[in-house]
Structure formats: C-alpha cells, structure tokens
Amino acid sequence: MQNTVRSLRVQRGLSQGDLGAALAVSRQTINSIETGRYLPSLPLAMALARYFETTVEEMFDDEE
Amino acid sequence: MTRNDTVRTRRSGARWLVPVVAALIGLAYLVAGLVAGDEVFGIGGLVLMLGLGGVLLLLSGRSETIAGLLDRRDERINKLDADASLFSGMTLVAAVLVMFVVEIARGQDGAPYYQLGALAGVSYVVALVHQRLRG
C-alpha cells in the first residue's frame, strides 16, 4: 500500500532509526512500512499520523 | 521530537526474560541430571542453556530482530514471532498425527501420540474460547 511515511520522515531530516526510536519500533519495521511490505496496526498508524501531525487517511491513501 | 511523540510502552526487564528462562531450564536440567546420577547431562544441559541465553543477549546488540524478540515492543517482529509459532505448532501437530497413525499401523495403541494430539486439540479450543471471550 502506498504511503507518505518516507517523504514525511525525509522532510523532517529523520533517519529510519530515529523514527523507529520515537515510536518504539525497529528501523526494519519503519523500512517495511515505507516500502509497503508491512501494513502497520491501527494504533501504530495513528501514532505515526500523530507524530507527523497528519491523518491516517492522508498517510495511507491508496487512491493515488 | 517531544516527549508526547514517543509511544510509551512497557520495557521493564523484558530483554532479560528469555535469557533468565533459559538459565532456569538449564538449572532444571542440572537438577534432573544430578537426581538421575547423570552429571554429564546435567552440567552439559546447564552450560548449553546458559550459552544459549548469553548468545541471544550478545546478538541482540547486533540484530534488530533478536532485540525485538527479546523486548517484545516491535509489533512487526511480534507478528513474525506469532506466524513462526503458528507454523511451528502446526508442524508439530502434523508430526504427532502422522506418528499416531504409524503407531496404530504397527499394532500399538498410539501412545504417547494420542495424548499429545489430545493436548493440542484441547489447548486449541481453550485458546479459541479465551480469545473469543476477550472480544
């Protein structure tokens, strides 16, 4: 599934490890989410959205 | 990054849980070996399990997957663990059923495989009911 996690993270100048540490998940998990290989649970998706001050819908919009 | 950005999860001493359990199993091997008069088994088992726990702790600094399996905070690694456990359990159940059939074909009563199969079936139903009641 397409998502904007990578672009949001890069905009903030964060490494995958930084973001993983902030959300208590591994760098590998962030990488898997960014590449669409892992679809996070709703709580983690919401934590990501809160972190980037956006919404889950905007981050994980599959329409485009 | 503010404090509120961080997902708060329990960390506690979870990283040490698996090595401590390995050490306790090693101690059980030691006691069993000493009781049976088989010191080689007892001491060997203890050393093996202490080594296993130590290796896991050592590798946790190098592997995110092992670190995640030890501290249980990463939902993706927890899912990988659950999937691997399911595969392992199904493999074991299949092996038990095959061995049960083989034992019957050899004219035996199927023990201990029918007990193990029954245990697997009952534990599955208990887990299913438990998960259902949790919602």
N, CA and C atoms of all chains as a GROMACS GRO file, in nm:
protein
  597
    1MET      N    1   0.084  -0.120   0.000
    1MET     CA    2   0.000   0.000   0.000
    1MET      C    3   0.088   0.125   0.000
    2GLN      N    4   0.052   0.220  -0.087
    2GLN     CA    5   0.126   0.346  -0.094
    2GLN      C    6   0.109   0.424   0.035
    3ASN      N    7   0.215   0.493   0.075
    3ASN     CA    8   0.203   0.581   0.192
    3ASN      C    9   0.307   0.693   0.182
    4THR      N   10   0.289   0.792   0.269
    4THR     CA   11   0.376   0.910   0.263
    4THR      C   12   0.477   0.912   0.377
    5VAL      N   13   0.494   0.800   0.444
    5VAL     CA   14   0.581   0.797   0.562
    5VAL      C   15   0.724   0.839   0.526
    6ARG      N   16   0.775   0.784   0.415
    6ARG     CA   17   0.912   0.813   0.379
    6ARG      C   18   0.933   0.963   0.352
    7SER      N   19   0.842   1.021   0.272
    7SER     CA   20   0.861   1.163   0.240
    7SER      C   21   0.847   1.250   0.364
    8LEU      N   22   0.755   1.218   0.452
    8LEU     CA   23   0.739   1.296   0.576
    8LEU      C   24   0.863   1.285   0.664
    9ARG      N   25   0.917   1.164   0.670
    9ARG     CA   26   1.038   1.142   0.752
    9ARG      C   27   1.156   1.219   0.695
   10VAL      N   28   1.172   1.212   0.562
   10VAL     CA   29   1.285   1.281   0.499
   10VAL      C   30   1.270   1.432   0.514
   11GLN      N   31   1.146   1.481   0.501
   11GLN     CA   32   1.122   1.626   0.520
   11GLN      C   33   1.169   1.674   0.656
   12ARG      N   34   1.155   1.587   0.755
   12ARG     CA   35   1.195   1.625   0.892
   12ARG      C   36   1.341   1.595   0.921
   13GLY      N   37   1.408   1.539   0.823
   13GLY     CA   38   1.550   1.509   0.842
   13GLY      C   39   1.577   1.397   0.940
   14LEU      N   40   1.484   1.304   0.947
   14LEU     CA   41   1.498   1.193   1.041
   14LEU      C   42   1.549   1.068   0.969
   15SER      N   43   1.626   0.989   1.039
   15SER     CA   44   1.663   0.857   0.986
   15SER      C   45   1.552   0.758   1.023
   16GLN      N   46   1.553   0.643   0.959
   16GLN     CA   47   1.454   0.540   0.995
   16GLN      C   48   1.472   0.498   1.141
   17GLY      N   49   1.597   0.497   1.186
   17GLY     CA   50   1.625   0.461   1.326
   17GLY      C   51   1.566   0.562   1.422
   18ASP      N   52   1.580   0.693   1.387
   18ASP     CA   53   1.524   0.800   1.473
   18ASP      C   54   1.373   0.782   1.488
   19LEU      N   55   1.307   0.762   1.373
   19LEU     CA   56   1.161   0.747   1.376
   19LEU      C   57   1.121   0.620   1.452
   20GLY      N   58   1.195   0.514   1.428
   20GLY     CA   59   1.167   0.388   1.500
   20GLY      C   60   1.180   0.407   1.650
   21ALA      N   61   1.286   0.479   1.691
   21ALA     CA   62   1.307   0.501   1.834
   21ALA      C   63   1.194   0.584   1.894
   22ALA      N   64   1.145   0.682   1.817
   22ALA     CA   65   1.037   0.767   1.866
   22ALA      C   66   0.907   0.689   1.883
   23LEU      N   67   0.889   0.587   1.800
   23LEU     CA   68   0.763   0.512   1.803
   23LEU      C   69   0.778   0.374   1.866
   24ALA      N   70   0.896   0.349   1.922
   24ALA     CA   71   0.922   0.221   1.990
   24ALA      C   72   0.908   0.101   1.898
   25VAL      N   73   0.955   0.117   1.775
   25VAL     CA   74   0.962   0.003   1.682
   25VAL      C   75   1.102   0.003   1.620
   26SER      N   76   1.134  -0.105   1.551
   26SER     CA   77   1.268  -0.114   1.496
   26SER      C   78   1.282  -0.037   1.364
   27ARG      N   79   1.408  -0.011   1.327
   27ARG     CA   80   1.435   0.052   1.198
   27ARG      C   81   1.381  -0.034   1.084
   28GLN      N   82   1.391  -0.165   1.100
   28GLN     CA   83   1.342  -0.257   0.996
   28GLN      C   84   1.192  -0.241   0.975
   29THR      N   85   1.120  -0.218   1.084
   29THR     CA   86   0.975  -0.202   1.074
   29THR      C   87   0.940  -0.074   0.999
   30ILE      N   88   1.012   0.034   1.030
   30ILE     CA   89   0.989   0.160   0.958
   30ILE      C   90   1.017   0.139   0.809
   31ASN      N   91   1.127   0.072   0.779
   31ASN     CA   92   1.163   0.046   0.639
   31ASN      C   93   1.053  -0.036   0.570
   32SER      N   94   1.002  -0.138   0.638
   32SER     CA   95   0.898  -0.223   0.579
   32SER      C   96   0.769  -0.145   0.556
   33ILE      N   97   0.736  -0.054   0.648
   33ILE     CA   98   0.615   0.029   0.630
   33ILE      C   99   0.634   0.122   0.510
   34GLU      N  100   0.751   0.185   0.503
   34GLU     CA  101   0.776   0.279   0.394
   34GLU      C  102   0.770   0.212   0.256
   35THR      N  103   0.819   0.090   0.249
   35THR     CA  104   0.820   0.021   0.120
   35THR      C  105   0.690  -0.054   0.093
   36GLY      N  106   0.596  -0.045   0.186
   36GLY     CA  107   0.465  -0.107   0.166
   36GLY      C  108   0.462  -0.256   0.190
   37ARG      N  109   0.572  -0.310   0.244
   37ARG     CA  110   0.574  -0.455   0.269
   37ARG      C  111   0.504  -0.491   0.400
   38TYR      N  112   0.489  -0.392   0.488
   38TYR     CA  113   0.421  -0.418   0.616
   38TYR      C  114   0.316  -0.310   0.639
   39LEU      N  115   0.194  -0.355   0.662
   39LEU     CA  116   0.085  -0.261   0.693
   39LEU      C  117   0.074  -0.252   0.845
   40PRO      N  118   0.101  -0.135   0.903
   40PRO     CA  119   0.101  -0.126   1.050
   40PRO      C  120  -0.039  -0.142   1.109
   41SER      N  121  -0.042  -0.178   1.237
   41SER     CA  122  -0.171  -0.185   1.307
   41SER      C  123  -0.229  -0.045   1.316
   42LEU      N  124  -0.356  -0.036   1.349
   42LEU     CA  125  -0.421   0.096   1.362
   42LEU      C  126  -0.352   0.182   1.469
   43PRO      N  127  -0.320   0.127   1.588
   43PRO     CA  128  -0.252   0.211   1.688
   43PRO      C  129  -0.118   0.267   1.637
   44LEU      N  130  -0.041   0.185   1.565
   44LEU     CA  131   0.087   0.234   1.515
   44LEU      C  132   0.066   0.336   1.402
   45ALA      N  133  -0.033   0.309   1.316
   45ALA     CA  134  -0.064   0.405   1.209
   45ALA      C  135  -0.107   0.538   1.270
   46MET      N  136  -0.185   0.533   1.378
   46MET     CA  137  -0.229   0.656   1.444
   46MET      C  138  -0.112   0.727   1.512
   47ALA      N  139  -0.021   0.649   1.569
   47ALA     CA  140   0.097   0.709   1.632
   47ALA      C  141   0.183   0.779   1.527
   48LEU      N  142   0.195   0.716   1.410
   48LEU     CA  143   0.270   0.778   1.300
   48LEU      C  144   0.202   0.909   1.257
   49ALA      N  145   0.071   0.903   1.242
   49ALA     CA  146  -0.003   1.022   1.199
   49ALA      C  147   0.011   1.135   1.302
   50ARG      N  148   0.001   1.099   1.430
   50ARG     CA  149   0.016   1.200   1.537
   50ARG      C  150   0.156   1.260   1.532
   51TYR      N  151   0.253   1.172   1.513
   51TYR     CA  152   0.393   1.217   1.512
   51TYR      C  153   0.416   1.320   1.400
   52PHE      N  154   0.359   1.291   1.282
   52PHE     CA  155   0.380   1.380   1.168
   52PHE      C  156   0.268   1.486   1.156
   53GLU      N  157   0.184   1.492   1.257
   53GLU     CA  158   0.075   1.590   1.262
   53GLU      C  159  -0.010   1.587   1.133
   54THR      N  160  -0.047   1.465   1.096
   54THR     CA  161  -0.134   1.448   0.981
   54THR      C  162  -0.242   1.347   1.018
   55THR      N  163  -0.308   1.288   0.920
   55THR     CA  164  -0.410   1.189   0.950
   55THR      C  165  -0.370   1.054   0.888
   56VAL      N  166  -0.429   0.949   0.940
   56VAL     CA  167  -0.402   0.814   0.886
   56VAL      C  168  -0.445   0.808   0.740
   57GLU      N  169  -0.560   0.869   0.711
   57GLU     CA  170  -0.611   0.868   0.574
   57GLU      C  171  -0.512   0.932   0.478
   58GLU      N  172  -0.456   1.045   0.519
   58GLU     CA  173  -0.362   1.115   0.431
   58GLU      C  174  -0.232   1.037   0.415
   59MET      N  175  -0.190   0.970   0.522
   59MET     CA  176  -0.064   0.894   0.515
   59MET      C  177  -0.078   0.767   0.434
   60PHE      N  178  -0.194   0.702   0.445
   60PHE     CA  179  -0.211   0.570   0.383
   60PHE      C  180  -0.322   0.572   0.278
   61ASP      N  181  -0.323   0.676   0.198
   61ASP     CA  182  -0.425   0.685   0.094
   61ASP      C  183  -0.384   0.597  -0.024
   62ASP      N  184  -0.467   0.500  -0.057
   62ASP     CA  185  -0.435   0.403  -0.162
   62ASP      C  186  -0.491   0.446  -0.298
   63GLU      N  187  -0.557   0.563  -0.302
   63GLU     CA  188  -0.627   0.603  -0.424
   63GLU      C  189  -0.532   0.650  -0.533
   64GLU      N  190  -0.423   0.720  -0.492
   64GLU     CA  191  -0.336   0.780  -0.593
   64GLU      C  192  -0.241   0.679  -0.653
   65MET      N  193   1.152   1.644   1.839
   65MET     CA  194   1.082   1.527   1.894
   65MET      C  195   1.045   1.555   2.040
   66THR      N  196   0.917   1.561   2.066
   66THR     CA  197   0.874   1.590   2.202
   66THR      C  198   0.846   1.460   2.276
   67ARG      N  199   0.829   1.477   2.406
   67ARG     CA  200   0.801   1.360   2.489
   67ARG      C  201   0.670   1.293   2.446
   68ASN      N  202   0.573   1.378   2.404
   68ASN     CA  203   0.443   1.322   2.365
   68ASN      C  204   0.449   1.243   2.236
   69ASP      N  205   0.555   1.267   2.157
   69ASP     CA  206   0.568   1.195   2.030
   69ASP      C  207   0.601   1.049   2.051
   70THR      N  208   0.657   1.021   2.162
   70THR     CA  209   0.704   0.885   2.186
   70THR      C  210   0.593   0.795   2.235
   71VAL      N  211   0.578   0.679   2.170
   71VAL     CA  212   0.479   0.582   2.216
   71VAL      C  213   0.533   0.519   2.344
   72ARG      N  214   0.456   0.530   2.448
   72ARG     CA  215   0.504   0.474   2.575
   72ARG      C  216   0.463   0.329   2.585
   73THR      N  217   0.560   0.245   2.600
   73THR     CA  218   0.532   0.103   2.616
   73THR      C  219   0.614   0.052   2.732
   74ARG      N  220   0.568  -0.059   2.785
   74ARG     CA  221   0.641  -0.120   2.896
   74ARG      C  222   0.771  -0.178   2.845
   75ARG      N  223   0.879  -0.143   2.908
   75ARG     CA  224   1.005  -0.202   2.867
   75ARG      C  225   1.052  -0.296   2.977
   76SER      N  226   1.050  -0.246   3.099
   76SER     CA  227   1.090  -0.322   3.218
   76SER      C  228   1.214  -0.407   3.191
   77GLY      N  229   1.216  -0.528   3.244
   77GLY     CA  230   1.332  -0.613   3.223
   77GLY      C  231   1.305  -0.718   3.118
   78ALA      N  232   1.217  -0.686   3.023
   78ALA     CA  233   1.174  -0.786   2.924
   78ALA      C  234   1.291  -0.843   2.847
   79ARG      N  235   1.395  -0.763   2.825
   79ARG     CA  236   1.511  -0.808   2.748
   79ARG      C  237   1.578  -0.928   2.816
   80TRP      N  238   1.562  -0.933   2.949
   80TRP     CA  239   1.629  -1.039   3.024
   80TRP      C  240   1.542  -1.162   3.043
   81LEU      N  241   1.415  -1.152   3.006
   81LEU     CA  242   1.322  -1.261   3.036
   81LEU      C  243   1.365  -1.393   2.970
   82VAL      N  244   1.393  -1.389   2.840
   82VAL     CA  245   1.429  -1.512   2.768
   82VAL      C  246   1.560  -1.572   2.823
   83PRO      N  247   1.667  -1.491   2.841
   83PRO     CA  248   1.789  -1.549   2.899
   83PRO      C  249   1.767  -1.607   3.039
   84VAL      N  250   1.684  -1.540   3.119
   84VAL     CA  251   1.657  -1.591   3.256
   84VAL      C  252   1.582  -1.724   3.248
   85VAL      N  253   1.482  -1.732   3.159
   85VAL     CA  254   1.408  -1.858   3.142
   85VAL      C  255   1.503  -1.968   3.093
   86ALA      N  256   1.594  -1.933   3.002
   86ALA     CA  257   1.692  -2.032   2.953
   86ALA      C  258   1.778  -2.081   3.069
   87ALA      N  259   1.819  -1.988   3.156
   87ALA     CA  260   1.901  -2.026   3.270
   87ALA      C  261   1.823  -2.118   3.366
   88LEU      N  262   1.695  -2.086   3.387
   88LEU     CA  263   1.612  -2.169   3.476
   88LEU      C  264   1.594  -2.310   3.418
   89ILE      N  265   1.575  -2.319   3.286
   89ILE     CA  266   1.564  -2.450   3.222
   89ILE      C  267   1.696  -2.526   3.239
   90GLY      N  268   1.807  -2.453   3.225
   90GLY     CA  269   1.938  -2.515   3.246
   90GLY      C  270   1.952  -2.570   3.387
   91LEU      N  271   1.903  -2.493   3.485
   91LEU     CA  272   1.908  -2.540   3.624
   91LEU      C  273   1.822  -2.666   3.642
   92ALA      N  274   1.706  -2.668   3.575
   92ALA     CA  275   1.619  -2.786   3.582
   92ALA      C  276   1.691  -2.907   3.524
   93TYR      N  277   1.763  -2.888   3.413
   93TYR     CA  278   1.842  -2.996   3.353
   93TYR      C  279   1.948  -3.045   3.452
   94LEU      N  280   2.011  -2.948   3.520
   94LEU     CA  281   2.117  -2.983   3.615
   94LEU      C  282   2.060  -3.069   3.729
   95VAL      N  283   1.947  -3.022   3.784
   95VAL     CA  284   1.884  -3.097   3.894
   95VAL      C  285   1.843  -3.237   3.847
   96ALA      N  286   1.780  -3.243   3.727
   96ALA     CA  287   1.735  -3.373   3.674
   96ALA      C  288   1.854  -3.466   3.653
   97GLY      N  289   1.962  -3.410   3.599
   97GLY     CA  290   2.082  -3.491   3.576
   97GLY      C  291   2.142  -3.543   3.706
   98LEU      N  292   2.147  -3.454   3.807
   98LEU     CA  293   2.205  -3.495   3.936
   98LEU      C  294   2.118  -3.601   4.004
   99VAL      N  295   1.985  -3.581   3.997
   99VAL     CA  296   1.893  -3.678   4.058
   99VAL      C  297   1.907  -3.815   3.991
  100ALA      N  298   1.925  -3.812   3.857
  100ALA     CA  299   1.935  -3.939   3.782
  100ALA      C  300   2.077  -3.998   3.786
  101GLY      N  301   2.169  -3.923   3.847
  101GLY     CA  302   2.307  -3.970   3.852
  101GLY      C  303   2.380  -3.952   3.720
  102ASP      N  304   2.328  -3.865   3.635
  102ASP     CA  305   2.391  -3.838   3.504
  102ASP      C  306   2.444  -3.694   3.506
  103GLU      N  307   2.562  -3.678   3.568
  103GLU     CA  308   2.618  -3.543   3.584
  103GLU      C  309   2.651  -3.480   3.449
  104VAL      N  310   2.692  -3.562   3.354
  104VAL     CA  311   2.730  -3.508   3.222
  104VAL      C  312   2.609  -3.439   3.157
  105PHE      N  313   2.491  -3.508   3.165
  105PHE     CA  314   2.370  -3.447   3.109
  105PHE      C  315   2.336  -3.319   3.184
  106GLY      N  316   2.340  -3.325   3.318
  106GLY     CA  317   2.301  -3.210   3.400
  106GLY      C  318   2.389  -3.089   3.374
  107ILE      N  319   2.520  -3.109   3.382
  107ILE     CA  320   2.613  -2.996   3.364
  107ILE      C  321   2.613  -2.951   3.217
  108GLY      N  322   2.609  -3.048   3.127
  108GLY     CA  323   2.605  -3.014   2.984
  108GLY      C  324   2.481  -2.934   2.950
  109GLY      N  325   2.367  -2.976   3.006
  109GLY     CA  326   2.242  -2.904   2.980
  109GLY      C  327   2.246  -2.762   3.034
  110LEU      N  328   2.301  -2.747   3.155
  110LEU     CA  329   2.311  -2.614   3.215
  110LEU      C  330   2.401  -2.523   3.131
  111VAL      N  331   2.516  -2.574   3.093
  111VAL     CA  332   2.610  -2.495   3.011
  111VAL      C  333   2.547  -2.457   2.877
  112LEU      N  334   2.478  -2.554   2.816
  112LEU     CA  335   2.413  -2.528   2.687
  112LEU      C  336   2.310  -2.416   2.698
  113MET      N  337   2.225  -2.424   2.802
  113MET     CA  338   2.119  -2.324   2.814
  113MET      C  339   2.174  -2.187   2.855
  114LEU      N  340   2.278  -2.186   2.942
  114LEU     CA  341   2.341  -2.058   2.976
  114LEU      C  342   2.406  -1.998   2.851
  115GLY      N  343   2.468  -2.084   2.771
  115GLY     CA  344   2.530  -2.036   2.647
  115GLY      C  345   2.427  -1.980   2.552
  116LEU      N  346   2.313  -2.048   2.541
  116LEU     CA  347   2.206  -2.002   2.452
  116LEU      C  348   2.156  -1.864   2.495
  117GLY      N  349   2.132  -1.850   2.626
  117GLY     CA  350   2.086  -1.720   2.678
  117GLY      C  351   2.189  -1.611   2.653
  118GLY      N  352   2.315  -1.644   2.674
  118GLY     CA  353   2.423  -1.547   2.653
  118GLY      C  354   2.435  -1.506   2.507
  119VAL      N  355   2.424  -1.604   2.419
  119VAL     CA  356   2.433  -1.575   2.275
  119VAL      C  357   2.318  -1.483   2.232
  120LEU      N  358   2.198  -1.511   2.284
  120LEU     CA  359   2.083  -1.426   2.248
  120LEU      C  360   2.106  -1.282   2.294
  121LEU      N  361   2.157  -1.267   2.417
  121LEU     CA  362   2.184  -1.132   2.468
  121LEU      C  363   2.290  -1.062   2.385
  122LEU      N  364   2.393  -1.139   2.348
  122LEU     CA  365   2.503  -1.084   2.269
  122LEU      C  366   2.455  -1.040   2.131
  123LEU      N  367   2.376  -1.128   2.068
  123LEU     CA  368   2.328  -1.098   1.932
  123LEU      C  369   2.224  -0.987   1.930
  124SER      N  370   2.158  -0.963   2.046
  124SER     CA  371   2.055  -0.859   2.049
  124SER      C  372   2.115  -0.721   2.022
  125GLY      N  373   2.245  -0.705   2.048
  125GLY     CA  374   2.310  -0.578   2.019
  125GLY      C  375   2.341  -0.562   1.871
  126ARG      N  376   2.338  -0.672   1.796
  126ARG     CA  377   2.373  -0.668   1.654
  126ARG      C  378   2.252  -0.687   1.563
  127SER      N  379   2.150  -0.756   1.613
  127SER     CA  380   2.034  -0.786   1.529
  127SER      C  381   1.909  -0.721   1.587
  128GLU      N  382   1.844  -0.637   1.504
  128GLU     CA  383   1.719  -0.573   1.549
  128GLU      C  384   1.610  -0.677   1.571
  129THR      N  385   1.612  -0.783   1.490
  129THR     CA  386   1.508  -0.886   1.503
  129THR      C  387   1.521  -0.957   1.637
  130ILE      N  388   1.643  -0.996   1.674
  130ILE     CA  389   1.662  -1.065   1.803
  130ILE      C  390   1.633  -0.970   1.918
  131ALA      N  391   1.678  -0.844   1.905
  131ALA     CA  392   1.649  -0.745   2.010
  131ALA      C  393   1.497  -0.729   2.025
  132GLY      N  394   1.426  -0.726   1.911
  132GLY     CA  395   1.280  -0.712   1.915
  132GLY      C  396   1.213  -0.833   1.977
  133LEU      N  397   1.268  -0.952   1.949
  133LEU     CA  398   1.211  -1.074   2.008
  133LEU      C  399   1.232  -1.076   2.159
  134LEU      N  400   1.340  -1.012   2.205
  134LEU     CA  401   1.368  -1.012   2.349
  134LEU      C  402   1.286  -0.906   2.423
  135ASP      N  403   1.269  -0.786   2.362
  135ASP     CA  404   1.197  -0.684   2.440
  135ASP      C  405   1.050  -0.669   2.402
  136ARG      N  406   1.006  -0.736   2.292
  136ARG     CA  407   0.864  -0.750   2.256
  136ARG      C  408   0.791  -0.620   2.232
  137ARG      N  409   0.860  -0.511   2.196
  137ARG     CA  410   0.789  -0.386   2.175
  137ARG      C  411   0.751  -0.365   2.029
  138ASP      N  412   0.821  -0.432   1.939
  138ASP     CA  413   0.801  -0.408   1.797
  138ASP      C  414   0.688  -0.496   1.743
  139GLU      N  415   0.578  -0.433   1.701
  139GLU     CA  416   0.460  -0.512   1.661
  139GLU      C  417   0.487  -0.599   1.540
  140ARG      N  418   0.574  -0.552   1.447
  140ARG     CA  419   0.602  -0.634   1.329
  140ARG      C  420   0.680  -0.760   1.367
  141ILE      N  421   0.776  -0.744   1.454
  141ILE     CA  422   0.854  -0.861   1.498
  141ILE      C  423   0.767  -0.954   1.581
  142ASN      N  424   0.677  -0.897   1.661
  142ASN     CA  425   0.582  -0.980   1.736
  142ASN      C  426   0.493  -1.061   1.642
  143LYS      N  427   0.455  -0.998   1.530
  143LYS     CA  428   0.371  -1.070   1.432
  143LYS      C  429   0.452  -1.181   1.365
  144LEU      N  430   0.578  -1.149   1.333
  144LEU     CA  431   0.665  -1.252   1.275
  144LEU      C  432   0.678  -1.371   1.371
  145ASP      N  433   0.693  -1.338   1.500
  145ASP     CA  434   0.705  -1.442   1.602
  145ASP      C  435   0.577  -1.525   1.609
  146ALA      N  436   0.461  -1.456   1.604
  146ALA     CA  437   0.333  -1.528   1.611
  146ALA      C  438   0.316  -1.619   1.489
  147ASP      N  439   0.353  -1.570   1.371
  147ASP     CA  440   0.342  -1.651   1.249
  147ASP      C  441   0.436  -1.771   1.255
  148ALA      N  442   0.558  -1.747   1.304
  148ALA     CA  443   0.656  -1.857   1.316
  148ALA      C  444   0.608  -1.960   1.418
  149SER      N  445   0.547  -1.911   1.528
  149SER     CA  446   0.496  -2.002   1.631
  149SER      C  447   0.381  -2.086   1.576
  150LEU      N  448   0.295  -2.023   1.496
  150LEU     CA  449   0.183  -2.095   1.433
  150LEU      C  450   0.236  -2.205   1.340
  151PHE      N  451   0.335  -2.169   1.259
  151PHE     CA  452   0.392  -2.267   1.167
  151PHE      C  453   0.456  -2.382   1.244
  152SER      N  454   0.530  -2.347   1.350
  152SER     CA  455   0.596  -2.448   1.432
  152SER      C  456   0.493  -2.541   1.497
  153GLY      N  457   0.385  -2.480   1.552
  153GLY     CA  458   0.280  -2.558   1.617
  153GLY      C  459   0.210  -2.651   1.520
  154MET      N  460   0.178  -2.600   1.399
  154MET     CA  461   0.109  -2.683   1.300
  154MET      C  462   0.199  -2.798   1.253
  155THR      N  463   0.329  -2.770   1.241
  155THR     CA  464   0.424  -2.874   1.203
  155THR      C  465   0.426  -2.984   1.308
  156LEU      N  466   0.428  -2.941   1.435
  156LEU     CA  467   0.430  -3.037   1.545
  156LEU      C  468   0.303  -3.121   1.548
  157VAL      N  469   0.188  -3.057   1.530
  157VAL     CA  470   0.060  -3.129   1.530
  157VAL      C  471   0.057  -3.231   1.414
  158ALA      N  472   0.105  -3.189   1.297
  158ALA     CA  473   0.108  -3.280   1.182
  158ALA      C  474   0.198  -3.400   1.212
  159ALA      N  475   0.313  -3.374   1.273
  159ALA     CA  476   0.406  -3.483   1.307
  159ALA      C  477   0.342  -3.578   1.408
  160VAL      N  478   0.272  -3.523   1.507
  160VAL     CA  479   0.206  -3.606   1.608
  160VAL      C  480   0.100  -3.695   1.542
  161LEU      N  481   0.021  -3.637   1.452
  161LEU     CA  482  -0.084  -3.715   1.385
  161LEU      C  483  -0.022  -3.826   1.299
  162VAL      N  484   0.083  -3.793   1.226
  162VAL     CA  485   0.150  -3.893   1.142
  162VAL      C  486   0.204  -4.006   1.230
  163MET      N  487   0.269  -3.970   1.339
  163MET     CA  488   0.328  -4.072   1.427
  163MET      C  489   0.219  -4.157   1.493
  164PHE      N  490   0.104  -4.094   1.524
  164PHE     CA  491  -0.009  -4.168   1.581
  164PHE      C  492  -0.056  -4.276   1.483
  165VAL      N  493  -0.074  -4.236   1.358
  165VAL     CA  494  -0.118  -4.330   1.254
  165VAL      C  495  -0.015  -4.442   1.236
  166VAL      N  496   0.112  -4.405   1.235
  166VAL     CA  497   0.219  -4.504   1.219
  166VAL      C  498   0.216  -4.605   1.335
  167GLU      N  499   0.198  -4.555   1.456
  167GLU     CA  500   0.194  -4.642   1.574
  167GLU      C  501   0.075  -4.739   1.567
  168ILE      N  502  -0.042  -4.686   1.524
  168ILE     CA  503  -0.161  -4.771   1.509
  168ILE      C  504  -0.134  -4.880   1.406
  169ALA      N  505  -0.072  -4.839   1.292
  169ALA     CA  506  -0.044  -4.934   1.185
  169ALA      C  507   0.055  -5.042   1.230
  170ARG      N  508   0.138  -5.008   1.328
  170ARG     CA  509   0.234  -5.106   1.379
  170ARG      C  510   0.173  -5.193   1.489
  171GLY      N  511   0.043  -5.177   1.512
  171GLY     CA  512  -0.024  -5.260   1.610
  171GLY      C  513  -0.014  -5.209   1.752
  172GLN      N  514   0.036  -5.085   1.769
  172GLN     CA  515   0.046  -5.026   1.903
  172GLN      C  516  -0.083  -4.951   1.936
  173ASP      N  517  -0.090  -4.897   2.060
  173ASP     CA  518  -0.212  -4.825   2.097
  173ASP      C  519  -0.207  -4.675   2.062
  174GLY      N  520  -0.097  -4.633   2.001
  174GLY     CA  521  -0.089  -4.492   1.960
  174GLY      C  522  -0.028  -4.400   2.064
  175ALA      N  523   0.005  -4.452   2.183
  175ALA     CA  524   0.067  -4.370   2.287
  175ALA      C  525   0.214  -4.347   2.252
  176PRO      N  526   0.270  -4.234   2.286
  176PRO     CA  527   0.208  -4.120   2.356
  176PRO      C  528   0.146  -4.018   2.261
  177TYR      N  529   0.135  -4.056   2.133
  177TYR     CA  530   0.094  -3.956   2.033
  177TYR      C  531  -0.053  -3.916   2.048
  178TYR      N  532  -0.140  -4.010   2.090
  178TYR     CA  533  -0.280  -3.967   2.103
  178TYR      C  534  -0.296  -3.872   2.220
  179GLN      N  535  -0.215  -3.890   2.327
  179GLN     CA  536  -0.223  -3.793   2.437
  179GLN      C  537  -0.175  -3.654   2.392
  180LEU      N  538  -0.066  -3.654   2.315
  180LEU     CA  539  -0.013  -3.526   2.266
  180LEU      C  540  -0.113  -3.460   2.171
  181GLY      N  541  -0.177  -3.540   2.085
  181GLY     CA  542  -0.277  -3.487   1.993
  181GLY      C  543  -0.395  -3.430   2.069
  182ALA      N  544  -0.438  -3.502   2.175
  182ALA     CA  545  -0.550  -3.454   2.256
  182ALA      C  546  -0.512  -3.324   2.326
  183LEU      N  547  -0.390  -3.317   2.375
  183LEU     CA  548  -0.343  -3.195   2.442
  183LEU      C  549  -0.345  -3.077   2.344
  184ALA      N  550  -0.300  -3.103   2.222
  184ALA     CA  551  -0.300  -2.996   2.120
  184ALA      C  552  -0.443  -2.952   2.091
  185GLY      N  553  -0.535  -3.049   2.076
  185GLY     CA  554  -0.674  -3.015   2.047
  185GLY      C  555  -0.738  -2.936   2.160
  186VAL      N  556  -0.719  -2.981   2.284
  186VAL     CA  557  -0.779  -2.912   2.398
  186VAL      C  558  -0.720  -2.772   2.413
  187SER      N  559  -0.589  -2.760   2.399
  187SER     CA  560  -0.526  -2.627   2.414
  187SER      C  561  -0.574  -2.533   2.304
  188TYR      N  562  -0.600  -2.587   2.183
  188TYR     CA  563  -0.653  -2.503   2.074
  188TYR      C  564  -0.791  -2.450   2.111
  189VAL      N  565  -0.878  -2.540   2.161
  189VAL     CA  566  -1.013  -2.498   2.196
  189VAL      C  567  -1.010  -2.396   2.310
  190VAL      N  568  -0.927  -2.422   2.412
  190VAL     CA  569  -0.915  -2.329   2.525
  190VAL      C  570  -0.869  -2.192   2.476
  191ALA      N  571  -0.767  -2.192   2.389
  191ALA     CA  572  -0.716  -2.064   2.336
  191ALA      C  573  -0.821  -1.993   2.253
  192LEU      N  574  -0.897  -2.072   2.175
  192LEU     CA  575  -1.002  -2.012   2.091
  192LEU      C  576  -1.109  -1.947   2.177
  193VAL      N  577  -1.154  -2.019   2.282
  193VAL     CA  578  -1.257  -1.965   2.372
  193VAL      C  579  -1.204  -1.841   2.443
  194HIS      N  580  -1.080  -1.849   2.490
  194HIS     CA  581  -1.018  -1.736   2.560
  194HIS      C  582  -1.014  -1.612   2.470
  195GLN      N  583  -0.968  -1.632   2.346
  195GLN     CA  584  -0.960  -1.520   2.253
  195GLN      C  585  -1.099  -1.465   2.221
  196ARG      N  586  -1.198  -1.557   2.210
  196ARG     CA  587  -1.335  -1.515   2.180
  196ARG      C  588  -1.391  -1.431   2.294
  197LEU      N  589  -1.366  -1.474   2.419
  197LEU     CA  590  -1.418  -1.400   2.534
  197LEU      C  591  -1.351  -1.264   2.548
  198ARG      N  592  -1.227  -1.255   2.502
  198ARG     CA  593  -1.156  -1.126   2.507
  198ARG      C  594  -1.214  -1.029   2.405
  199GLY      N  595  -1.290  -1.085   2.309
  199GLY     CA  596  -1.350  -0.997   2.209
  199GLY      C  597  -1.268  -0.997   2.083
   0.00000   0.00000   0.00000
